[in-house]
Amino acid sequence: MFSILNWHKDNERKIHFYSKKGVNSYSYSSLIQSIHYLETDFKNRGIKKGDVVALMFPTSLELVATFFALWKIGATPTFLYPPIRLGKIDFWLEKTKHCLKEVDARFLILHDILKMTGNSLPIEHFSVSLKEIDSFESYPSSFSLKEIEINDKEIAFIQFSSGSTGSPRPIEIPFSALYANIKAIIKALNIKEGTSESCVSWLPLYHDMGLVGGFLCAIYAKASLTLIEPSQFLACPSLWFKAISKMKATVSVAPNFSLGLLSKRFKESDYEGVDLSSLRVLMCGAEHISNETYSKFYRFFSPYGLSELAFTPVYGLAENTLAATFSKASSVAKAKYFDEAALKVDKIAIATDHGRELFSVGFPVEGTQIEILDDCGESLGEAHVGEVAFFGSSMCANVKRDSFGRIRTGDFGLLYEGELFILGRKKEVLIINGRNIDPVEIEQVASKIPGVREGTVMAFSSTKNQKDSEEIIVFLEQAHSMSDKGLSNLKNEIKKDVLKEVALTVSEIHVFKKSSLPRTSSGKLMRVKAKELYESGKYLSLEGGPVVDFFSKYIALFKLFVFYPLKKKMAYDKRS
C-alpha cells in the first residue's frame, strides 16, 4: 500500500475533504510527511508492533495519517465511533468500553477536538492535531515511504460487526483478506487502475463500507478520492451530490436510508448547477434495499443526469472484509417478484408478476462462494430459502466456521439464476401463529403512513403480555409533533393497513421523538435491543414523556466531560 501512496505523490495527486465551506485538498506529499511524523511520535509514546490501537476521529487528514502511521509501525488499528448523539451518552460509553475490552486495546488515539472524551474511558489516551506540526522541513517533498515486509496472516485492522442483533463483535481482517477483497471490488466495478476514476464517500471510516469500499479501494485503484464528514452529510444531504458534481465522481457508495434522506429533504434550489452524469457506479448496500425508496430517489435526481445504470445493489459483511456479492456494474438493477406463500410456507422462490418484491444484490465477487443452507447445515439448491453462508479468500481470521469452512451470516436468502436475494435477519424473524414473518413487511406498510419518520420503524414480537403467544409490537419515530388525537389516528391507520396488507394484527405501537430509537454506529436500527427495552420497560415513548430534550443534552455533556472523568479519578485515588 505504501508504494501506492508514493505513486499518488509522484503523480501529484491530492486527497480532498469536502464540506459546506468548500474543498480542502492535501497533496499526498504532505500526507506522507504527516505519516512519517506520526510514526516517530507514536513510537516515542510506546506504541510498538502488535499493539492494538483504538482510533476515535471524525473524517479528517489526521485520521488518514494516523491509520497509515500505525501500519508503518506494525500496530493494529481499530475504529471506534465518537459520541454523536448527546442524549445517548450512557449507551455510547457502555458500547465503547465493551469494544475496548473485546480487542484488548493498549492505546486510544483521538482527534484533538475529542481529546476530553478520553477522560471518560479506562485506557491510556492522547490526541492528534496536525495543526500543531510547525513544519516538515526535515522531510523534503521528494520523501517517500518505504514498503515494509508484511506477513499475509498479519492483522491489517479490527472492525466491529454492526451489532444490529446484539453486541458488536470484533472482526480481525488479515492483510491477505483485505487485498483479496479490494481486488475483487475493483474487478467487479470494472475500475481501471490509474485512470480518471474518481470516488466520493461520506460514509464513516469506522464502518466497513466506508473504510474498505470508499477509502482503501479508491487509494489502491489509484483513483481520485474525496471524503465528506458524515455529520455534515446528515445535516446537509445535498453536499454529497454537490461533491460528486464538482469532483466529477465516477464511483460512490451509500446505504438505502441515505437515498430516502435525499428525497425527503429535496429542494430544487439546493441542486442548482449539479450534474450527476459522471457517476458510473452508485453502490447501495448495508441494509434492506427498498424499490419504493429507490424509485422515488431516481425520479428526483434523473433530471440532474443520474443514470439508471449507476444504481448497483451490493451485499457485504465485515466477516468477509466487505464485499460478498455485487450486481453487474453499468447495468439496470434487477427487482423481482416472488410468490409470497411459496417463500414463507414452502421456502421456495417462484417468480410471479406480483407478490414479494426483492432486489437482486448480484453475483459472488471473485474469490467468494455463496451457499444457502438449511437448519442442519445442508446446502440447498437454486431457488430454495435458507441461511446465507460464504467462504473464500476474503474471510476474516477470528469468526467461527462450520466443518466445511463456511461462515453462516444469520441472513435468510436465496439464489435465483445465480444471483443472491436477501429476505431478512434470522434472529429478527417474527413467528406468528406458525408463520415466519420478515419484520420489513410490517415496517414498509407503517412507513407509508403520513407522520411516520422515514427509516425509523421497528417491528418485533414479544410474549411479555401473553406468555403462550407472540404479539407484534411496533416502535417508530414521529416526523413532526402531533397532538394526542393525531398520535391515536396514526396508530389506528398503521394497525388498519398492516391488517389489510399483511393480514397481521399489531398489538401495540409506541411513538418516539426523533433520534430516540437504538441504532448501531452505522445507523442500522437495532430491533433486538428495542425488544429488550420493551420487555424490561426501559423505554419512554411520547406517551410517557420526551426521550431526549434540550435539558438532557446538557446532562449528557456534564456526564461526558465532568461526571465520568471525576468518577474515574476517584476510583484511581481509592486504589492508590
CORRA-V873228 format. One record per residue. N is the residue number from 0. RES is the residue in one letter. NEAR is the number of other C-alpha atoms within 10 Angstrom. Layout:
n: <N | N>
res: <RES | RES>
near: <NEAR | NEAR>
//
This chain:
n: <0 | 1 | 2 | 3 | 4 | 5 | 6 | 7 | 8 | 9 | 10 | 11 | 12 | 13 | 14 | 15 | 16 | 17 | 18 | 19 | 20 | 21 | 22 | 23 | 24 | 25 | 26 | 27 | 28 | 29 | 30 | 31 | 32 | 33 | 34 | 35 | 36 | 37 | 38 | 39 | 40 | 41 | 42 | 43 | 44 | 45 | 46 | 47 | 48 | 49 | 50 | 51 | 52 | 53 | 54 | 55 | 56 | 57 | 58 | 59 | 60 | 61 | 62 | 63 | 64 | 65 | 66 | 67 | 68 | 69 | 70 | 71 | 72 | 73 | 74 | 75 | 76 | 77 | 78 | 79 | 80 | 81 | 82 | 83 | 84 | 85 | 86 | 87 | 88 | 89 | 90 | 91 | 92 | 93 | 94 | 95 | 96 | 97 | 98 | 99 | 100 | 101 | 102 | 103 | 104 | 105 | 106 | 107 | 108 | 109 | 110 | 111 | 112 | 113 | 114 | 115 | 116 | 117 | 118 | 119 | 120 | 121 | 122 | 123 | 124 | 125 | 126 | 127 | 128 | 129 | 130 | 131 | 132 | 133 | 134 | 135 | 136 | 137 | 138 | 139 | 140 | 141 | 142 | 143 | 144 | 145 | 146 | 147 | 148 | 149 | 150 | 151 | 152 | 153 | 154 | 155 | 156 | 157 | 158 | 159 | 160 | 161 | 162 | 163 | 164 | 165 | 166 | 167 | 168 | 169 | 170 | 171 | 172 | 173 | 174 | 175 | 176 | 177 | 178 | 179 | 180 | 181 | 182 | 183 | 184 | 185 | 186 | 187 | 188 | 189 | 190 | 191 | 192 | 193 | 194 | 195 | 196 | 197 | 198 | 199 | 200 | 201 | 202 | 203 | 204 | 205 | 206 | 207 | 208 | 209 | 210 | 211 | 212 | 213 | 214 | 215 | 216 | 217 | 218 | 219 | 220 | 221 | 222 | 223 | 224 | 225 | 226 | 227 | 228 | 229 | 230 | 231 | 232 | 233 | 234 | 235 | 236 | 237 | 238 | 239 | 240 | 241 | 242 | 243 | 244 | 245 | 246 | 247 | 248 | 249 | 250 | 251 | 252 | 253 | 254 | 255 | 256 | 257 | 258 | 259 | 260 | 261 | 262 | 263 | 264 | 265 | 266 | 267 | 268 | 269 | 270 | 271 | 272 | 273 | 274 | 275 | 276 | 277 | 278 | 279 | 280 | 281 | 282 | 283 | 284 | 285 | 286 | 287 | 288 | 289 | 290 | 291 | 292 | 293 | 294 | 295 | 296 | 297 | 298 | 299 | 300 | 301 | 302 | 303 | 304 | 305 | 306 | 307 | 308 | 309 | 310 | 311 | 312 | 313 | 314 | 315 | 316 | 317 | 318 | 319 | 320 | 321 | 322 | 323 | 324 | 325 | 326 | 327 | 328 | 329 | 330 | 331 | 332 | 333 | 334 | 335 | 336 | 337 | 338 | 339 | 340 | 341 | 342 | 343 | 344 | 345 | 346 | 347 | 348 | 349 | 350 | 351 | 352 | 353 | 354 | 355 | 356 | 357 | 358 | 359 | 360 | 361 | 362 | 363 | 364 | 365 | 366 | 367 | 368 | 369 | 370 | 371 | 372 | 373 | 374 | 375 | 376 | 377 | 378 | 379 | 380 | 381 | 382 | 383 | 384 | 385 | 386 | 387 | 388 | 389 | 390 | 391 | 392 | 393 | 394 | 395 | 396 | 397 | 398 | 399 | 400 | 401 | 402 | 403 | 404 | 405 | 406 | 407 | 408 | 409 | 410 | 411 | 412 | 413 | 414 | 415 | 416 | 417 | 418 | 419 | 420 | 421 | 422 | 423 | 424 | 425 | 426 | 427 | 428 | 429 | 430 | 431 | 432 | 433 | 434 | 435 | 436 | 437 | 438 | 439 | 440 | 441 | 442 | 443 | 444 | 445 | 446 | 447 | 448 | 449 | 450 | 451 | 452 | 453 | 454 | 455 | 456 | 457 | 458 | 459 | 460 | 461 | 462 | 463 | 464 | 465 | 466 | 467 | 468 | 469 | 470 | 471 | 472 | 473 | 474 | 475 | 476 | 477 | 478 | 479 | 480 | 481 | 482 | 483 | 484 | 485 | 486 | 487 | 488 | 489 | 490 | 491 | 492 | 493 | 494 | 495 | 496 | 497 | 498 | 499 | 500 | 501 | 502 | 503 | 504 | 505 | 506 | 507 | 508 | 509 | 510 | 511 | 512 | 513 | 514 | 515 | 516 | 517 | 518 | 519 | 520 | 521 | 522 | 523 | 524 | 525 | 526 | 527 | 528 | 529 | 530 | 531 | 532 | 533 | 534 | 535 | 536 | 537 | 538 | 539 | 540 | 541 | 542 | 543 | 544 | 545 | 546 | 547 | 548 | 549 | 550 | 551 | 552 | 553 | 554 | 555 | 556 | 557 | 558 | 559 | 560 | 561 | 562 | 563 | 564 | 565 | 566 | 567 | 568 | 569 | 570 | 571 | 572 | 573 | 574 | 575>
res: <M | F | S | I | L | N | W | H | K | D | N | E | R | K | I | H | F | Y | S | K | K | G | V | N | S | Y | S | Y | S | S | L | I | Q | S | I | H | Y | L | E | T | D | F | K | N | R | G | I | K | K | G | D | V | V | A | L | M | F | P | T | S | L | E | L | V | A | T | F | F | A | L | W | K | I | G | A | T | P | T | F | L | Y | P | P | I | R | L | G | K | I | D | F | W | L | E | K | T | K | H | C | L | K | E | V | D | A | R | F | L | I | L | H | D | I | L | K | M | T | G | N | S | L | P | I | E | H | F | S | V | S | L | K | E | I | D | S | F | E | S | Y | P | S | S | F | S | L | K | E | I | E | I | N | D | K | E | I | A | F | I | Q | F | S | S | G | S | T | G | S | P | R | P | I | E | I | P | F | S | A | L | Y | A | N | I | K | A | I | I | K | A | L | N | I | K | E | G | T | S | E | S | C | V | S | W | L | P | L | Y | H | D | M | G | L | V | G | G | F | L | C | A | I | Y | A | K | A | S | L | T | L | I | E | P | S | Q | F | L | A | C | P | S | L | W | F | K | A | I | S | K | M | K | A | T | V | S | V | A | P | N | F | S | L | G | L | L | S | K | R | F | K | E | S | D | Y | E | G | V | D | L | S | S | L | R | V | L | M | C | G | A | E | H | I | S | N | E | T | Y | S | K | F | Y | R | F | F | S | P | Y | G | L | S | E | L | A | F | T | P | V | Y | G | L | A | E | N | T | L | A | A | T | F | S | K | A | S | S | V | A | K | A | K | Y | F | D | E | A | A | L | K | V | D | K | I | A | I | A | T | D | H | G | R | E | L | F | S | V | G | F | P | V | E | G | T | Q | I | E | I | L | D | D | C | G | E | S | L | G | E | A | H | V | G | E | V | A | F | F | G | S | S | M | C | A | N | V | K | R | D | S | F | G | R | I | R | T | G | D | F | G | L | L | Y | E | G | E | L | F | I | L | G | R | K | K | E | V | L | I | I | N | G | R | N | I | D | P | V | E | I | E | Q | V | A | S | K | I | P | G | V | R | E | G | T | V | M | A | F | S | S | T | K | N | Q | K | D | S | E | E | I | I | V | F | L | E | Q | A | H | S | M | S | D | K | G | L | S | N | L | K | N | E | I | K | K | D | V | L | K | E | V | A | L | T | V | S | E | I | H | V | F | K | K | S | S | L | P | R | T | S | S | G | K | L | M | R | V | K | A | K | E | L | Y | E | S | G | K | Y | L | S | L | E | G | G | P | V | V | D | F | F | S | K | Y | I | A | L | F | K | L | F | V | F | Y | P | L | K | K | K | M | A | Y | D | K | R | S>
near: <15 | 17 | 14 | 15 | 21 | 21 | 17 | 22 | 21 | 14 | 12 | 11 | 20 | 19 | 19 | 20 | 22 | 25 | 18 | 13 | 6 | 10 | 16 | 14 | 14 | 14 | 16 | 22 | 24 | 19 | 20 | 24 | 24 | 22 | 23 | 22 | 19 | 23 | 22 | 14 | 13 | 17 | 14 | 10 | 11 | 11 | 20 | 16 | 14 | 14 | 18 | 24 | 25 | 25 | 24 | 22 | 27 | 21 | 20 | 16 | 22 | 21 | 20 | 17 | 22 | 26 | 22 | 23 | 24 | 26 | 22 | 22 | 18 | 21 | 22 | 23 | 27 | 25 | 25 | 22 | 19 | 19 | 19 | 11 | 14 | 17 | 22 | 19 | 18 | 14 | 12 | 19 | 18 | 11 | 19 | 18 | 14 | 15 | 22 | 23 | 13 | 13 | 19 | 14 | 19 | 16 | 20 | 23 | 23 | 26 | 23 | 17 | 12 | 18 | 16 | 18 | 20 | 20 | 20 | 20 | 19 | 13 | 17 | 12 | 19 | 17 | 17 | 18 | 13 | 15 | 9 | 8 | 10 | 7 | 10 | 13 | 8 | 9 | 16 | 11 | 16 | 11 | 15 | 20 | 17 | 10 | 12 | 13 | 8 | 14 | 10 | 13 | 12 | 17 | 25 | 23 | 23 | 24 | 27 | 23 | 21 | 24 | 19 | 21 | 19 | 14 | 15 | 19 | 19 | 21 | 23 | 25 | 26 | 23 | 19 | 19 | 25 | 25 | 21 | 19 | 28 | 22 | 18 | 24 | 23 | 18 | 15 | 19 | 18 | 13 | 20 | 13 | 15 | 15 | 11 | 13 | 21 | 22 | 26 | 29 | 30 | 27 | 26 | 24 | 29 | 24 | 24 | 26 | 27 | 21 | 18 | 23 | 26 | 27 | 23 | 18 | 23 | 24 | 21 | 20 | 20 | 23 | 24 | 23 | 24 | 26 | 27 | 24 | 18 | 18 | 15 | 16 | 21 | 15 | 9 | 16 | 22 | 21 | 21 | 22 | 23 | 21 | 26 | 25 | 21 | 14 | 19 | 20 | 26 | 23 | 24 | 25 | 24 | 21 | 21 | 21 | 23 | 18 | 20 | 20 | 18 | 21 | 20 | 15 | 12 | 16 | 12 | 8 | 7 | 15 | 16 | 10 | 11 | 18 | 20 | 23 | 18 | 19 | 25 | 24 | 25 | 22 | 25 | 26 | 22 | 23 | 18 | 18 | 21 | 18 | 15 | 12 | 17 | 18 | 12 | 15 | 19 | 18 | 11 | 17 | 19 | 14 | 13 | 17 | 13 | 20 | 21 | 16 | 16 | 23 | 25 | 26 | 27 | 27 | 25 | 18 | 18 | 25 | 28 | 24 | 29 | 27 | 27 | 31 | 26 | 27 | 27 | 22 | 22 | 17 | 15 | 14 | 19 | 16 | 14 | 17 | 16 | 19 | 17 | 19 | 15 | 15 | 19 | 15 | 11 | 11 | 16 | 20 | 22 | 16 | 17 | 13 | 10 | 11 | 14 | 16 | 19 | 19 | 22 | 26 | 26 | 24 | 23 | 22 | 23 | 20 | 16 | 20 | 16 | 22 | 22 | 25 | 21 | 13 | 8 | 6 | 16 | 11 | 16 | 16 | 15 | 16 | 22 | 22 | 25 | 27 | 25 | 25 | 23 | 21 | 21 | 20 | 18 | 29 | 29 | 26 | 17 | 12 | 13 | 11 | 13 | 10 | 8 | 8 | 12 | 19 | 22 | 20 | 15 | 16 | 19 | 21 | 25 | 30 | 24 | 18 | 9 | 14 | 20 | 28 | 23 | 22 | 23 | 20 | 18 | 17 | 13 | 21 | 20 | 20 | 16 | 15 | 10 | 8 | 12 | 13 | 18 | 20 | 22 | 20 | 15 | 26 | 21 | 17 | 18 | 28 | 18 | 13 | 15 | 14 | 17 | 20 | 20 | 21 | 19 | 24 | 24 | 25 | 25 | 26 | 22 | 18 | 12 | 14 | 11 | 9 | 9 | 8 | 13 | 18 | 22 | 20 | 19 | 25 | 21 | 25 | 23 | 21 | 15 | 11 | 12 | 13 | 8 | 11 | 8 | 12 | 19 | 12 | 12 | 20 | 18 | 13 | 15 | 23 | 21 | 15 | 18 | 19 | 15 | 12 | 11 | 12 | 11 | 18 | 16 | 21 | 14 | 12 | 20 | 18 | 22 | 25 | 21 | 17 | 15 | 20 | 23 | 19 | 18 | 19 | 23 | 21 | 16 | 19 | 22 | 19 | 25 | 20 | 18 | 23 | 20 | 13 | 14 | 18 | 14 | 10 | 9 | 9 | 16 | 18 | 18 | 17 | 11 | 11 | 11 | 14 | 18 | 18 | 11 | 8 | 9 | 15 | 16 | 13 | 14 | 18 | 14 | 12 | 18 | 23 | 15 | 14 | 15 | 17 | 19 | 15 | 13 | 15 | 14 | 12 | 11 | 10 | 9 | 8 | 7 | 6>
//
